[in-house]
Amino acid sequence: MTRSIRSAPAALAGGGSEADGAEDYGFMYSRSFFDLDGHGWQVMWMDPAAAEQGPEAFAASTRDADADTPA
């Protein structure tokens, strides 16, 4: 994860408040919080391959790869 995603727990530990729960879609993760001044922040990370291919194409490619992997 990037430094910006790791900043959310630090902001909460420093007195900020959580705006929404974490959202984890596998290829993308985001977290929202309010800082001490009440400003809202949303930080996110997206797999570079998903950003380049588009989320739907990336999800399809990972499903295809999982189907090809023997159990």
C-alpha positions as CSV (number, residue, x, y, z in Angstrom):
1,M,0.0,0.0,0.0
2,T,1.1,3.5,-0.5
3,R,2.1,6.0,2.1
4,S,-1.2,7.9,1.7
5,I,-3.2,4.7,2.7
6,R,-1.0,4.2,5.7
7,S,-1.7,7.8,6.7
8,A,-5.4,7.0,7.6
9,P,-4.6,5.0,10.7
10,A,-2.1,7.6,11.8
11,A,-4.7,10.4,11.4
12,L,-7.2,8.4,13.4
13,A,-4.6,7.7,16.1
14,G,-3.8,11.4,16.2
15,G,-7.4,12.4,17.0
16,G,-9.1,12.4,13.6
17,S,-12.4,10.6,13.1
18,E,-13.4,8.0,10.6
19,A,-15.8,9.3,8.0
20,D,-16.6,5.9,6.3
21,G,-15.4,2.4,6.8
22,A,-12.6,1.1,4.6
23,E,-13.6,-0.1,1.1
24,D,-11.6,-3.0,-0.3
25,Y,-12.3,-4.2,-3.8
26,G,-9.2,-6.2,-4.2
27,F,-7.8,-4.0,-7.0
28,M,-8.7,-0.8,-5.1
29,Y,-8.7,0.2,-1.5
30,S,-9.9,3.5,0.0
31,R,-10.4,5.0,3.5
32,S,-12.1,8.3,4.6
33,F,-11.5,10.4,7.7
34,F,-11.9,13.9,9.1
35,D,-8.8,15.7,10.4
36,L,-8.7,17.7,13.6
37,D,-10.0,20.8,11.7
38,G,-13.0,18.9,10.4
39,H,-11.7,18.7,6.9
40,G,-12.7,15.4,5.1
41,W,-10.1,13.3,3.4
42,Q,-10.4,10.2,1.3
43,V,-7.2,8.4,0.4
44,M,-7.1,5.5,-2.1
45,W,-4.9,3.0,-3.8
46,M,-5.6,1.3,-7.1
47,D,-3.5,-1.5,-8.7
48,P,-1.7,0.2,-11.6
49,A,-2.7,-2.7,-13.9
50,A,-6.4,-2.1,-13.1
51,A,-6.0,1.6,-13.7
52,E,-4.4,1.0,-17.1
53,Q,-6.8,-1.8,-18.2
54,G,-9.9,-0.5,-16.5
55,P,-11.4,-2.3,-13.5
56,E,-13.7,-4.6,-15.5
57,A,-11.0,-5.9,-17.8
58,F,-8.6,-6.3,-14.8
59,A,-11.2,-8.2,-12.8
60,A,-11.9,-10.5,-15.9
61,S,-8.2,-11.1,-16.4
62,T,-7.7,-12.1,-12.7
63,R,-10.8,-14.4,-12.9
64,D,-9.3,-16.1,-16.0
65,A,-6.0,-16.5,-14.3
66,D,-7.7,-18.1,-11.2
67,A,-9.6,-20.5,-13.5
68,D,-6.3,-21.6,-15.1
69,T,-4.7,-22.4,-11.7
70,P,-5.0,-26.0,-10.6
71,A,-6.5,-26.6,-7.2
